[in-house]
Amino acid sequence: MCSAPVGAAEIAVGFLDRFGRRCELPVVEAGDVAFEELPSLDAQVAYPGRKSFVTTVWASATDQSLSCGSLRQQRCAMVLDRDPAVGLRSAGAMELRWSRDGRLRTLRPAFVALRAGRREVICVRPEQPGEAWWEAQEVLAVAAGAAGWQVGVVEPPSGVELDNLALLYAARSPRWLSEGQEDLLVRQFVSPRTIRSGVGASGLPLHQGIDLAYHLIWAGRLHIDTGVLLTPASTAWAVTETA
């Protein structure tokens, strides 16, 4: 026998306010809560013997630190950080609560972010979504409709694309730049060429120039084939701006 659908009036949302106090509101009253500015509901705890699974990720676009409780969430935080439409964001800052068949159910979305100025509740898609995942997504859709949120689902890349993302993430914010160096290097890539040759043509020190090229790829000013492992021998080209 199928359970009746969950209505918006049956959904509550828990969170910590700016003073660290635990709060709960009906989701129909939560549309104006700035979850993207709030802390995680709970401190992330590593699995026994696997401390590296709790990772603080710096959001370079907004200078926020996000505490991620899994490698999968951490990698998705890196994906979001490269999306220019994503602004302020939080990790694990809200929990949806509802009852079904006499049991309390919960969903803690991985992130809440402002995307193009609109609040988006983002879940990390599991490797093998099960019945509980799909039920939670149905409830989230109802909650989002009531609160005026967008819903997003993100999953990390794998293989070469993940390796490239990690390399670019490490170069996302070079603090040693001098004025004009970015434009100087971009001008060397009007036509596709290897990163090493473009750096050489710019006159920048090799290692510094390669780091800068990776930063420009992260920032979207240079393009590469993301399906090929990124190295100094990779071909890159400048993004052509259209009117």
N, C-alpha and C positions, 0 to 999 in steps of 0.2 A: 504494500500500500504506500503510495507516494505521500510525502509530507506536504502540507499546505505551504505556498510561498510565504516568505517573510516580508512583512510590510515595513515601510519606513518608520512607523510609530513603534515598532518592536525593536529597533536598533538604537543602541547607545554608543557613545564614543568616549573612551577614557584617555586622559593626557595629564601631563604635569604643566602647571601654569608657570609664568615667569619667575615665581618665587619658590618653585619646587613643590608646590602643593598638589596633591592628587585631586583631579576633578573628573566629573562624568556629566555629560549632557546628552539629552536626546539628539540624535543626529540631525533632526529637523531644525535644531537651534545652534548647530555647530558651523554654519556656513561662513561666519565671519572670524572664526578662530584661526590665527596665523600659525598653523602647525609647522610651517617651514622655518620658523624662528625659535621653536621650542626644543628642549633637550629630549634625549631618549627616555622612554618610560623607565627603563632599568639599565643599570650598568651592565655592559656586555661581559659575559664570563666565558673564558676559553674552555674547550673540552679538556678533560684531564690529560696532561702530558702533551697538549697541542696548543701551546700558548700563542703561536703565530696566527691562529685563526681569529683572534681579536685584533683588529687592525684599525688604527686611526687614519682616515683618509682626509687629506687636505683638499678642500674645494678651491681651486686656484682662482676661479672667477669671482668668488664671493668672500674669500679668506675665512671660511668656516671649517671646523674640524668635525668630521663625522665618524662615529664609532660603529664599526661594522662587525657583526658577530660571526661572519663566515667568509671564506675566500670568495664564494660566489657573489655575496652582497658587495664585498670590496671591489671586485672586478666590475660590477654593474655601476658602482659609484664612479669608477674611472670612466666608464662609457658616458655617464651623465655629465661629467665634468668637461667632456669634449664637445658637448652639444651647446652651441651658442645661444639657443633659445631658452635654456634652463638657467634661472636665476637663483635666488635664495632657496636653500633646501635643508631638510633635516633627515635623520635616520632613526626609525623606530619610535617616532614621537606620538603616534596615536594607536589606539586599539579599538576595533569595532567589536561590540558584544551583542549577542542575541541568543534566544533560546529556540531549540528545535527538539521535538519529541521529549520535552521535559529536561533537557540538558543544556547547560550554558555552552555556547560556542564562541570562539574568538578569532579575529584576524588582525595581525599586526603588519600592516604594509611596510615594506622595506624603507620607503622614502616618501616624503611629501615635498613638492617643489613648486615654485612658480615657473610656469612655462608661458612665455610671451604675456606675462602679467596675470595669468589665470592659474588658480591652485589646482595641482594635479597630484593625485594619490597613486603611488607607483608600487607595484608588486614585482618581486623577482620570480620569474617562472621557474618552477622546480624542473629537475632533469626528467622526471617521470610524473607528470601531473596525475593525481588520483581523484577520487570522488570528492574528498574533502576540499581539494583545491577548487574544483568547479563549483561546488556549493558556495564557497567563500566568495568567488568571483561574482556569482549571481547576487549575493547579499551586498557586496561592494557596489555593484551597479545600481541597486535600489538606493543605497545610502548616498551615492554620488548624485543621483537624480534629485534627492531631497535637499542636499546641502549645496548643490551647484558646483560640485567638483568635476574635473576631468579625471579619467582613469587611464593609467598607463601600465603596460607590462614590459619588462626589460629582461633580457638574458645576456650573459656575457659571451664574448666571442671565444673561439677555441683555436688550438693549433697555431699556425703562423700569425693569424690576425691577433690572437691574444699576446703572442711574443712581441709583435709590433706595438700594440697598445701599451705594454709595460715599458718599452723603450721610450716611446713618446711621452708617456706620463712622467717619467723621470726627468724629462727636459721641458716640462710644461711652463716653468717660470724661471728662466735664467736671470739672476739678479745682478750679474756682472756686466750686463750690456752697456755699451756706450751709445750715445745718441747717434742715430743714422746707420748703425750697423745692420739692423734688420733690412732696411730699404736697399742698402748696398748689396747684401747677399741676394735678395729677391731679384734684383736686376740681372744677376748672372744666370737666371733660369727662365728667361723669356722663351727660350727653346729648350726642349728636354735634354738633360745631360746628367752625368753622374754627380752625386753629391760631392764626391772628392774633387772632381774637376771644377765644379762651380765654386767651391771654397777656395781652391787654388787661384782661380781667376779673380777672386775678390781681394786677395792679399791678406786675408785674415789668417791668424795662426791655425794650423790644421785642426787640432782637437777642439779648440774653441769654436771654430767655424762649423764643424760637424755637429756639435751640441746645438749651436744656433739654428742650423738647418733642421734638426729634429724638432726644435721648438716651433719653427715656422710651419712644419708639417702638422704639429699638434694644433696650432692656431688656425690652420686652414689656409695659410698664405702660399704654401707649396703643396703639391699633390704627388702621391706615389701610387703604385699598384699595391694595395693592402694585402693581396693574396700572395705576395712574394716577400720573403724575409728581408727586413730592412737592414742594410749595411751601408758603409760609406760608398760602396760601388753601386748602390741602387740608383735608378734613374728618377729624377724629380723634375717638376716643371711648375712655373708660376701659375697661379689662378688668374684667368683672364676675366676682368670685370666688364660686364655688359651694361649698356645704358638702359 
